[in-house]
């Protein structure tokens, strides 16, 4: 069977306003809190993608009543007050990390026997740190292919108490426990050890929890206290456009010398990945922000040294921008992205070399030295972020072709259509 490919057409100028779809991270957090809430909720501007569909499908299988608007972006949820109606379910979540981690924790709250499984890549993504944290809080949880999924949960409520979670692999482990903790029988204290990658995502979790009537107190650096024996309440929740998705369009402006305004994401965004524009500013771009939009204008680019531990989902985007700088760029602090949808550090290095760059790979990052570029067929490793990042390179460098472009369906099904509107 012939592999589908997507050639990217370079552009001569780029001046546009775009509004990306809703944030995947906010959508799946809001879906879980709404499902656990007392009463009905309405989630607007929700993301329509593979990841959100897996979460919705799993919640329906657990007995949660959800209804979607014709375009899928408005979701009404009748909450189950902390206990899923289904007493037994086998759930499949593909390669949706948020669904795998969040559901594993939430399923401990009721009574029943559940499994959560995923595709081949998900079965290579660690989950043992979350399992250990939940066990410390009294849950009966097992990683059947230790330290990987599938996960087996024999639920009889969550006791609460104290737990430690290693924060070096994924902040989603911490977020998963925090979102379940209001329904524990007593208060929960979560201590994150060894640092916390993608820390702003825990802040995003707290933002969503507050919107549904719960809260998390940070009593010390990465130490979180949650009041137990409480609950969420149904509400209306508007999802911001996805800041990670916006990074591709900001990068397009950066490498073409054009101007892109992203509507709906401003200086007060709750998403940590919005900090990506500051790195573009360091590289020489002009960045303007208002309450409800952000604009980037490309200028001659200079290499920088960046610790991207907090915003590692945008590391691929910065790596592509670095190809067009006048000096090397070093990206560190992203060792955790080796266990994402692909080994993203290895993937960046391999594909950037195809385009002509010199790349030195480290355990926790890489150094990109620009060199004369050439066209190439980009392997995407079935990873949406590799596909979208390297597609941006094709807006300036002729001959860039993206293989397996359908992998963007994971978070941004209309990405290539939106790119085409820009002339790419």
N, C-alpha and C positions, 0 to 999 in steps of 0.2 A: 504494500500500500504506500503510495507516494505521500511524503510528509508535506503538509501545507506550509507555505512560507508567506511572508509579507515584506515586499520591498518598501523601503522608506525613501521618499522623494525629498531632496534638499529644498530649502526655501531661500529666497533672496532677501526677504524682510519679514518680520514677525511683529505684529502689533494687534493685540486682541484682549478681550475680557472673557474669562471662562469661569464656570462654577462647577467644580468636581462633584461627584455623587457624595452621599453621606458617608461619614466615617465608619469604617468596619468596626473599629474598636469601640466606639460609642454605641453603635447599633446593637452589637451582641451583648454588651453590658446592660443596655436598657432592656433588651428582650428578656434577659435572665431576671433582672430585678422586677420587671412587670409580671413575669410568670410567677414569681414568688410572692407578689404583693397581695394585700387584701383589697379587693375592688377592681375596677377596670382602669386601663391605661390606654392612651393613644400616643403612638410614636410616629412623628412626622419626619420627612426627609430621610427615611431609613435607607440603608444601602441595599440594593438588589444585586446579589452576587452569589457565587457558589457558597461562600462562607456563611452568609446570612441564611441562605436556603437550608443548609445543613442544620443550623441552630433551630430554625423554625420547624423543620421536619422532626427533629428530636423532641422538641417541646410538645408538638402535637401528639407524637407517639406516647408521650408521658401523660396525656390527657388534658393538656392545657388548650383552652379555646382561643384561637387566634383567627382574625379575619383581616384580609388585605384589600387595599384599594385596587382598582383596575391596573395601575402601573406598579403596584407593589411597594410604593414608597411611604404609604401611611398604613400602620398596623395597629389594630385594636386588640388588646389582650385582656382576657378575663383571668385575673390572678387566682392562684390556688392556695393562698395563705400559708405558704411555706412547706406544703406537703403535696407532692405530685400525686394525682389520682391513681395512676397506673402502679400496681404493686410489682410488676415484672416487665422488663423491656430490654431488648438488645438494640443498641443505638449505633449507627454508623455515621461518622462525621467527616469522612474523606480526609483531607489534609488541613482542616480548620483547627488550628491550635487553640483559639479562644473557646470554641465549642467543646473540645476535648477537656481542657483544663477546668473551665467554669462548670460544666455539667458534672464532672467527677466530684467536685466539692459539693455542689447543690444536691446531688442525689443522696448524700449521706443524711439529709435532714428528715426524710420520711421513714416509711417502712416498706421493705421490698428487696428484691434482688435484681441487679442491673449490670449490664456490661456496656462499655463504651469502647468502640473500636474505630479504626480508620484505615486509610489506604496503606500501600507499601511504605511510602515515605513517613507517614505518621508512626508506623511501627518501628521507625529508626530514631524517633525524637523522644528524648528522655522525659520521664514523668515521675521518677522515684522521689525527688525532693518534695513534690506535692503529696505523694502517698505517705511519706514519713510525717509530714506536718499534720495531715488529717488523722493519722493513727494516734499521734500525741494528743489529739483532741477527742479521742474516744471512738473514732470511726473504724469500721471493719472494711478496709480497702486493700486491694492487692493488684500490683502490676504483673499480669500473667506472663509476660515475656520480659521479666525484670532486666534492666531498668526501664523498659519500654511498654507501651500499650500492646494489647488491649488491657483495660482496667475492669476489675470485678468489684462491685460494691454490694455488700450485704448491709442494708441500711436499717438502723433502729434509732434514728435521731442522733444529733451531735451533742456531746456533753459540754464542750467548751473547755476553757482552762488556758494553759500556756503551751506554746509551741515555738520551735525555731525552724526557719526555712532558709536554706542556702539560696542566696540571691544572685549567684553568678551565671545561672543558665537562662532563667526567664522570670521577668516580673509577673507574668501571668499566674505563676504558682501563688504568689502573695495575693494578687487580686482575687483569685478564686476563693481562697480561704476567707478573705475579708467580706466578700459578697454573701457567703453562706453564714457568717458568724452571727448576724442579728438573730437568727433562729436557733442558735445553740441554747442549751438549757441554762448556762451561766455565762458570765463574761469571758471574753477571749482576749488574750494578749499574744500578739504575733511579733516575734523578734527576728529580724532579717540578719543573717550572719554572712561574713565574707564580702560585704558590699552588695549593691543592687544595680543590675543592668536595667536600662530603660526605665529608670526611676519615675520619670514624669507620667508613665502609664498608671502607676499606683495613684498619683494625684487625680488622674482622669477617673479611676474607679471610685475614689472618694467623692468626686463631683457628682457622678451618677447616683451613688448611694444616697447622698444628701437630697438629690432631686426626688427620690422616692421615700424620703422621710427618715432615713437612718443616717448615722454619721460614724466616722472613725477619728479618734483622737490620736495624734502622733505625740506620744509622751517622751520620745527621745529620737535621736537619729535612726530612722528606719525601725522604730518600735511603735506598734499600732495597738490601740485598745478599742474593743468593740463591746457595747452593752448587749448582753444576751437576753433571751426571752422577750424579744421585741419583734417588730415586723416592718415590712415596707407597706406603703399605701399607694393605691393607684393614682396616676397623675397624667398630665400631658408633658411630653418630652420632645423637644426639637433637636434633631441630630445636626451637628455642624458638618459642613463639607469636609472631606477627608484631607488632612494636612499632608499625609504621606503621598497621596495622589497628586496634590498640588505641587509637590516638589519637582515632578517631571516637567511641568509647564514653566515653573520658575527657572529650571535648568535650561529649557528651550530658549528662554529669553537671554540667559547668560551666555550661551555659546554662539548665538546668532547675532548678538548686538541689538536685539529687538526689545520690545516692552510687552510684558504680560501682566494683566491685573487679574487676580483671583478674587472673586466675590464670595462673601460669606465667611471669610476667615480674616480676622483682624488682630490688632495688637493685644487683645484680651482673650485670645483663643485658649481653651482649656487643653489643647493638644500640644504635647511636648515637641512633636516633629515640626511645628511651626518655626522652631529655632533654626531650622535649615537655612532660612533666608539670611540669618546673621552671618553664616559661613560664606554665603555668596557675597555679602557685603565686604567681608574680609578679603575675598578674592578680587575685589575691584568693582563689583556691580553697585548700582544705585538702588537702594531699597526704600520704599515709602509705605507707611502703614497708617490706616485709619481704624475706626471702630469696627467696620464691617468689610474691609477689603485690604489686600496687600498687593503691592506692585513692585516688580523687579525690572530694571533696565540693564541690559548687558553692556559691559565695557571691557577693555582689554583685561584679560584674566591673569592672575598671579597665583603661583602655588602657595599653599598654606600647610600648617601642621594642625591637625584637628583630632581631639579626643571625642569620639562620637558614641560613647557608651550609653548616653541618655537618648540618642536619636538614631539608633543603629539601623532602623528600617530605611533611612535615607542615605546610608553609606554608599549604596550602589549608585545612587543619583550623583552624589558628589564625585565619585570615582570617574564617572563619564564626563562631568564638567572638567575634571583635572586633565583629561586628554587634550584639552584645548588651551591650557594655561601656558605661560612662558617659562615656568620653572616647576620642579617636582612638588608633589603633594603627598604628605604622609597622613594616613588615617589609622588611628589606634583605638583600643578599648572596645573592639567589636568581635572578640573571640566567640561570643554567644551565637553569632549569625552562622556559624558552621553547622548548627543543628536546627536551622530553620527549614524552609521548603526545599532548599538545597544547601550544600556547603557553599555559602555565598562568597566567602573570601576566595576560595579556589576558583569559583565560577567567574568572579570579577577578573582575577588574574589571567585566566585562560582566554577570556573573550577580549580583554583589553590588549593582550599580546597579539591576537589575531588582527586587530586594527592597527598594529604597529608600535604600540607603546612599550616601554621598558617597565617591567613590574617586578618588584621585590616583595615576596610574600612572607608575612610573619604569622605567628600563631594567633595573634590578636589584631591583625590588620595588614596593611600593605603600603608600599611606597610606589607612586606612579610617576615616572619620568616621561614627559611628553617627547614625542618623536614624530617624524613625518607619517601621516596616517594613510591608510588604504581601506578600501571596501572589504567586507567579509560577510560570510554567513554566520550569524550569531546563534549559537546553541543556547537554549533557554533553560534547560534542565527541569522543565515543567514548573518553572518558578516565575510567577507573575512579575515580581520586581526586577528580575534580570531582563525579562522581555521589555518592560516599559522603560527602564533606564537606558538600555542600549539602543532602543528605537530613537531616543532623543539624539544620539550621536549622528544618526542618519539625516537629521535636519540640516546638518552642515557638511558632513562627509559623504560624498557620493558612494554608492555601491553597498550600503548597509542593508542586509536582508535578515529579517527575524524569522527563525524557525518556530514551529508550533505556537503561532500567535494566539491560539485559543486559550492558552494558559492564563491570560489576563482575566478570564471569566471569574477567577477566584475572588477578585476584589473590584475589578473595573471593566465590566463586559464591553462598554462602549469606548474604551480607550482609543483604539485605532480610528474610530469614526470621529472622535473629538480631535485627534491629531490631524486628521485629514482636513478638518475645518480650518486649521491653522495654516494649511498649505503643505503639510508634511505627508 
